[in-house]
Amino acid sequence: MDEERKRVSVTIFGEEYVVKAAASADQVRRLAARVDERMRQIAAANPRLGTSKLAVLTAMTLADDLQKMEEQFERLTRQLEEEWARRQRR
């Protein structure tokens, strides 16, 4: 059965968006706040950047963060598996 999708209104970089999501409204608002914060940081460092380019640059930096976390997760998982295997051999 599909999860019920709720409509949540959020503001990112001064623009209002209505997002349909299965996640809780609080979760959607937290995500929007994170995107808004990152866009504002990038805009402060690049004041001449247009909104669409700013949005793409923000998406790229968030994707980079995600990739780094995924790689770290994979390394930690391998370390745990290796440690588990080592302890099982004892």
DANORSUL-V85654 format. One record per backbone hydrogen bond with DSSP energy under -0.5 kcal/mol. CO is the residue of the C=O (numbers start at 1). NH is the residue of the N-H. Records with the same first field share a line. If there is no record, write none. Layout:
CO->NH  NH
This chain:
4->6
6->8  21
8->19
10->17
12->15
15->12
17->10  19
19->8  21
21->6
24->28
25->29
26->30
27->31
28->32
29->33
30->34
31->35
32->36
33->37
34->38
35->39
36->40
37->41
38->42
39->43
40->44
41->45
42->46
46->49
50->54
51->55
52->56
53->57
54->58
55->59
56->60
57->61
58->62
59->63
60->64
61->65
62->66
63->67
64->68
65->69
66->70
67->71
68->72
69->73
70->74
71->75
72->76
73->77
74->78
75->79
76->80
77->81
78->82
79->83
80->84
81->85
82->86
83->87
84->88
85->89
86->90
87->90
